[in-house]
Amino acid sequence: MRQDDRVIVVGAGPVGAVTALALVKKGIPVTLIEAEAEPPEDQRAATIHPPTVEMLAELGLKDEAFADDASGGLLSPIFHFRDRVTGELVAVFDISLLEGEVPYPFVVQWEQYKLVRAARPHIEASGIAEIRFSTKVTDLAQGADYVEVTVAGAERDSERLRGRYVIGADGGRSTVRRLSEIEFEGFTWPERFIKIGTSFDFGATGRGFCTRNYFSDPNEWLNLFKVKGSGPPGIWRGIMPVPAEESDEQALSMKSIQRRLHGIHATHGDYGIPYHALYSVHQRVAATFNKGRVLLAGDAAHVNNPIGGMGMNGGIHDAMNLTAKLADVWFGRAGPEVFDRYTRQRLKAQVDYVQAQTIQNKRSLEEKDPVIRRKHLDELRRISEDVKLHKQFLYRAGLFDSLNSANAVE
Ligand SMILES: Cc1cc2nc3c(=O)[nH]c(=O)nc-3n(C[C@H](O)[C@H](O)[C@H](O)COP(=O)(O)OP(=O)(O)OC[C@H]3O[C@@H](n4cnc5c(N)ncnc54)[C@H](O)[C@@H]3O)c2cc1C
């Protein structure tokens, strides 16, 4: 293999890892570059929607995703919408209604770092991949038939790596996107979101919580989800808004964290808190996902609020779409104009579905007007009680619709 006859993937988060794996499976050599010393134990994404489960299975990660031990995910067909003010269970959605229509009629609650860990040995075993940790992309240049990235690493201050293409999967603050001068249009919400993980078992409170619960509340909406963590009884994660006037320091103080969890369920004593984090939340989409030999995927190309669990899923859908097209170009079956189609397709998925849906999800959970709020909740109940509407809702919430409509774009 010539050293420059490869694709350089920047960022070994879930999207970079899936991109690298999909490429090596197609026989395309990859250098995967990651700034951190090892894959970070990132506790952001966990919800993997059914079409994404299908993609991971296609990549050979099914055994890992479905593993019974803590390294695998929780299979979760049901999700709830609840009214946090009254405690009412408003609507129960059941993805297993799609049994026989889709191969995986459930969500897998699998923390994103476990996906990265699962992908890594497959990438390494291909024999055509090199993974470089503690290596950061600092500059980028492209010529007619190559792209060159400058990297700074633990061993050398500066080194240049050439490849045929570079894929920026380096997250929301993407250096690849910035160096390529691609606009990242959109807005930032004034409030931040706090995520609190607890070892307390909300499933044992007798309140009927399932693995994924969305709570509407004009004062403090809530997402309460379960993951396996490092083993039984697992970890419950609450995501809530932090108003603009509350400082980071206040929000991250143990007093506020305990108050927020006691607001969900008043228990005796303190909650065990294995992790917590505060996030600024954005809705932004890159002006293009391809510029010459530079391609963007995942958060580098788009960011959204996490209500509905669509960011990483959308990024994995980018990765699968992009790597199929890149293989066609690599092996001479198509010209580089297919990358324009990649942008058209995945921009549509983002703008029409992921951005629109996550903004709507947030607005509906936080609605303050009691009449509109009641209308939203009644509508959710009505949808859940009608099989046809229920299924339509699942196809949209599970990102099937976004994939299908994107794939139909020429
Ligand atoms: C609270 C919360 C909950 C969420 N839950 C969900 C969910 O359930 N489902 C879902 O689909 N999405 C969810 N998301 C969104 C999801 O976390 C992101 O969409 C996902 O992490 C994006 O993956 P990525 O690989 O594109 O980027 P990242 O995960 O950000 O990975 C980028 C990688 O690039 C590396 N990097 C950065 N710069 C450089 C550089 N210059 N050189 C080399 N390496 C570099 C970073 O170290 C990092 O490892 C959630 C987000 C939040 C905040």
Ligand as a Chemical Component Dictionary entry (heavy atoms), coordinates in Angstrom:
data_LIG
# 
_chem_comp.id                   LIG 
_chem_comp.type                 NON-POLYMER 
_chem_comp.pdbx_formal_charge   0 
_chem_comp.three_letter_code    LIG 
# 
loop_
_chem_comp_atom.comp_id 
_chem_comp_atom.atom_id 
_chem_comp_atom.alt_atom_id 
_chem_comp_atom.type_symbol 
_chem_comp_atom.charge 
_chem_comp_atom.model_Cartn_x 
_chem_comp_atom.model_Cartn_y 
_chem_comp_atom.model_Cartn_z 
_chem_comp_atom.pdbx_ordinal 
LIG C1  C1  C 0 -26.595 14.831 26.501 1  
LIG C2  C2  C 0 -26.529 14.296 25.095 2  
LIG C3  C3  C 0 -27.183 13.115 24.789 3  
LIG C4  C4  C 0 -27.151 12.614 23.494 4  
LIG N1  N1  N 0 -27.838 11.467 23.204 5  
LIG C5  C5  C 0 -27.890 11.029 21.934 6  
LIG C6  C6  C 0 -28.584 9.820  21.621 7  
LIG O1  O1  O 0 -29.130 9.146  22.500 8  
LIG N2  N2  N 0 -28.611 9.408  20.306 9  
LIG C7  C7  C 0 -27.992 10.128 19.319 10 
LIG O2  O2  O 0 -28.088 9.744  18.159 11 
LIG N3  N3  N 0 -27.266 11.242 19.606 12 
LIG C8  C8  C 0 -27.196 11.707 20.883 13 
LIG N4  N4  N 0 -26.433 12.796 21.181 14 
LIG C9  C9  C 0 -25.566 13.392 20.141 15 
LIG C10 C10 C 0 -24.255 12.579 19.980 16 
LIG O3  O3  O 0 -23.555 12.520 21.203 17 
LIG C11 C11 C 0 -23.380 13.185 18.907 18 
LIG O4  O4  O 0 -24.168 13.410 17.767 19 
LIG C12 C12 C 0 -22.221 12.222 18.562 20 
LIG O5  O5  O 0 -21.298 12.142 19.617 21 
LIG C13 C13 C 0 -21.492 12.694 17.309 22 
LIG O6  O6  O 0 -20.492 11.775 17.005 23 
LIG P1  P1  P 0 -19.230 12.208 16.132 24 
LIG O7  O7  O 0 -18.388 10.993 16.004 25 
LIG O8  O8  O 0 -19.691 12.927 14.912 26 
LIG O9  O9  O 0 -18.500 13.335 17.009 27 
LIG P2  P2  P 0 -17.824 13.196 18.436 28 
LIG O10 O10 O 0 -18.485 12.144 19.238 29 
LIG O11 O11 O 0 -17.762 14.580 18.995 30 
LIG O12 O12 O 0 -16.348 12.685 18.135 31 
LIG C14 C14 C 0 -15.395 13.519 17.524 32 
LIG C15 C15 C 0 -13.996 12.965 17.811 33 
LIG O13 O13 O 0 -13.053 13.755 17.083 34 
LIG C16 C16 C 0 -11.929 14.016 17.907 35 
LIG N5  N5  N 0 -11.306 15.245 17.413 36 
LIG C17 C17 C 0 -11.769 16.520 17.503 37 
LIG N6  N6  N 0 -10.937 17.389 16.913 38 
LIG C18 C18 C 0 -9.898  16.663 16.421 39 
LIG C19 C19 C 0 -8.721  16.994 15.711 40 
LIG N7  N7  N 0 -8.414  18.257 15.350 41 
LIG N8  N8  N 0 -7.854  15.988 15.365 42 
LIG C20 C20 C 0 -8.141  14.694 15.707 43 
LIG N9  N9  N 0 -9.255  14.336 16.387 44 
LIG C21 C21 C 0 -10.128 15.288 16.740 45 
LIG C22 C22 C 0 -12.530 14.140 19.308 46 
LIG O14 O14 O 0 -11.558 13.912 20.312 47 
LIG C23 C23 C 0 -13.623 13.072 19.292 48 
LIG O15 O15 O 0 -13.157 11.816 19.738 49 
LIG C24 C24 C 0 -26.448 13.314 22.473 50 
LIG C25 C25 C 0 -25.781 14.505 22.779 51 
LIG C26 C26 C 0 -25.821 14.999 24.073 52 
LIG C27 C27 C 0 -25.125 16.290 24.389 53 
# 
loop_
_chem_comp_bond.comp_id 
_chem_comp_bond.atom_id_1 
_chem_comp_bond.atom_id_2 
_chem_comp_bond.value_order 
_chem_comp_bond.pdbx_ordinal 
LIG C1  C2  SING 1  
LIG C2  C3  SING 2  
LIG C2  C26 DOUB 3  
LIG C3  C4  DOUB 4  
LIG C4  N1  SING 5  
LIG C4  C24 SING 6  
LIG N1  C5  DOUB 7  
LIG C5  C6  SING 8  
LIG C5  C8  SING 9  
LIG C6  O1  DOUB 10 
LIG C6  N2  SING 11 
LIG N2  C7  SING 12 
LIG C7  O2  DOUB 13 
LIG C7  N3  SING 14 
LIG N3  C8  DOUB 15 
LIG C8  N4  SING 16 
LIG N4  C9  SING 17 
LIG N4  C24 SING 18 
LIG C9  C10 SING 19 
LIG C10 O3  SING 20 
LIG C10 C11 SING 21 
LIG C11 O4  SING 22 
LIG C11 C12 SING 23 
LIG C12 O5  SING 24 
LIG C12 C13 SING 25 
LIG C13 O6  SING 26 
LIG O6  P1  SING 27 
LIG P1  O7  DOUB 28 
LIG P1  O8  SING 29 
LIG P1  O9  SING 30 
LIG O9  P2  SING 31 
LIG P2  O10 DOUB 32 
LIG P2  O11 SING 33 
LIG P2  O12 SING 34 
LIG O12 C14 SING 35 
LIG C14 C15 SING 36 
LIG C15 O13 SING 37 
LIG C15 C23 SING 38 
LIG O13 C16 SING 39 
LIG C16 N5  SING 40 
LIG C16 C22 SING 41 
LIG N5  C17 SING 42 
LIG N5  C21 SING 43 
LIG C17 N6  DOUB 44 
LIG N6  C18 SING 45 
LIG C18 C19 SING 46 
LIG C18 C21 DOUB 47 
LIG C19 N7  SING 48 
LIG C19 N8  DOUB 49 
LIG N8  C20 SING 50 
LIG C20 N9  DOUB 51 
LIG N9  C21 SING 52 
LIG C22 O14 SING 53 
LIG C22 C23 SING 54 
LIG C23 O15 SING 55 
LIG C24 C25 DOUB 56 
LIG C25 C26 SING 57 
LIG C26 C27 SING 58 
# 
